[in-house]
Amino acid sequence: MVYLCRKEYFCASHRLFNPAWSDEKNEEEFGICSNQYFHGHNFELIVKVKGKINPNTGCVLDLKKLGKLIRTEIIDKVDHKNLNIQVDFLKGKIPSCEIVIMEFWKILAPKILELSEKNAVLHSLTLFETEKNYVEYFGEE
């Protein structure tokens, strides 16, 4: 099994806010991240795919095609957007990194399987919110 990784970047704003709570409770739980005017990050997304090497190509998956898929299905939809307001697949959800990465998985996993002609699967996603803070997801709920 070979693990293939692709790194992409996007900038986005969000607000951690639970509408069922008071402003005070949100501020207590999320601190400055619940700012009513939102805040932004320069995100880094790492997509890790695992599969067997195709003997005809010597590759697990064409990295150009993987990059295009990630940009089309994820980056173009979140880059320079407000995750709370402008991203359809996050509507009604608190856009924490944990929720965001799980939503990315739902989109990418079946498309990677199809793109690779069932030769490769999505192994993990890593989403850096800051240089110090990131989340990893392996498709397990």
C-alpha positions in Angstrom: 0.0 0.0 0.0 1.3 3.4 -1.0 0.2 6.7 0.6 -0.1 9.7 -1.7 -0.5 13.2 -0.2 -1.7 16.5 -1.7 -1.6 19.8 0.0 -3.9 22.7 -0.7 -4.5 26.1 0.9 -7.5 28.4 1.4 -8.4 31.5 3.3 -11.8 31.7 5.0 -13.6 33.4 7.9 -15.9 31.8 10.4 -17.6 32.3 13.8 -17.9 29.6 16.4 -21.4 30.2 17.7 -24.2 28.0 18.9 -27.5 29.9 18.2 -29.2 27.9 21.0 -27.0 29.6 23.5 -26.8 33.2 24.8 -24.1 35.5 23.7 -22.6 35.2 27.1 -22.5 31.4 26.9 -21.0 31.5 23.4 -18.3 33.9 24.6 -17.6 31.7 27.6 -17.2 28.6 25.5 -15.6 30.0 22.3 -13.9 33.2 23.5 -12.8 35.6 20.8 -13.7 33.0 18.2 -17.4 33.8 18.8 -16.8 37.5 17.7 -20.1 38.6 16.0 -18.0 40.1 13.1 -16.2 36.7 12.5 -12.5 36.1 12.2 -10.3 34.5 9.6 -7.6 31.9 9.0 -5.1 30.8 6.3 -6.0 27.1 6.3 -3.8 24.3 5.0 -5.5 21.0 3.9 -3.6 17.8 3.4 -5.4 15.0 1.6 -3.9 11.5 2.0 -4.9 8.7 -0.3 -3.9 5.1 -0.1 -3.8 2.5 -2.8 -1.9 0.1 -4.9 0.4 1.2 -7.7 -1.2 0.8 -11.1 1.3 -1.2 -13.1 0.3 0.6 -16.3 1.1 4.1 -14.9 3.5 3.4 -12.0 1.2 5.7 -9.9 -1.5 5.2 -7.3 -3.5 8.2 -8.7 -2.7 11.1 -11.0 -1.8 14.0 -8.7 -2.9 16.5 -11.2 -6.4 14.9 -11.3 -6.4 14.7 -7.5 -5.5 18.4 -7.2 -8.2 19.4 -9.7 -10.7 17.4 -7.7 -9.8 19.0 -4.4 -9.8 22.5 -5.9 -13.2 22.0 -7.7 -15.0 20.2 -4.9 -13.6 22.0 -1.8 -11.2 24.9 -2.3 -13.3 26.8 -4.9 -16.2 26.5 -2.5 -14.5 27.7 0.7 -11.6 30.0 -0.4 -12.2 33.6 0.6 -15.6 32.7 1.9 -17.5 33.1 5.2 -17.9 29.4 6.2 -21.0 30.3 8.3 -22.9 32.1 5.5 -21.5 31.3 2.1 -20.8 27.6 2.0 -23.8 25.4 1.3 -22.5 22.2 2.8 -21.9 23.9 6.1 -25.3 25.6 6.4 -26.8 25.1 9.9 -23.5 23.7 11.3 -21.0 25.2 13.7 -18.0 25.5 11.3 -15.4 24.3 13.8 -12.4 22.6 12.2 -13.8 19.3 13.4 -17.1 19.8 11.6 -15.4 21.3 8.5 -13.0 18.3 8.0 -15.8 15.8 8.4 -17.9 17.6 5.7 -14.8 17.6 3.5 -14.5 13.9 3.9 -18.2 13.3 2.9 -17.5 15.1 -0.3 -14.0 13.7 -1.2 -14.2 10.1 -0.2 -16.6 8.9 -2.8 -15.1 11.1 -5.5 -11.6 9.8 -4.9 -12.8 6.2 -5.1 -14.5 7.0 -8.4 -11.5 9.0 -9.8 -9.1 6.2 -9.0 -11.5 3.6 -10.6 -11.6 2.0 -7.1 -7.8 1.6 -7.0 -7.4 4.1 -4.1 -9.3 5.4 -1.1 -9.2 8.5 1.0 -7.1 7.6 4.1 -7.0 10.8 6.0 -7.5 14.5 6.0 -5.5 17.0 8.0 -6.7 20.6 8.4 -4.4 23.2 9.8 -6.2 26.3 11.2 -3.1 27.9 12.6 0.6 26.8 12.8 -0.2 25.3 16.2 -3.7 24.0 15.8 -4.9 21.3 13.4 -7.3 18.4 13.2 -7.0 15.0 11.6 -9.8 12.8 10.4 -9.8 9.2 9.2 -13.5 8.8 8.3 -14.5 7.4 11.7 -17.5 8.9 13.5 
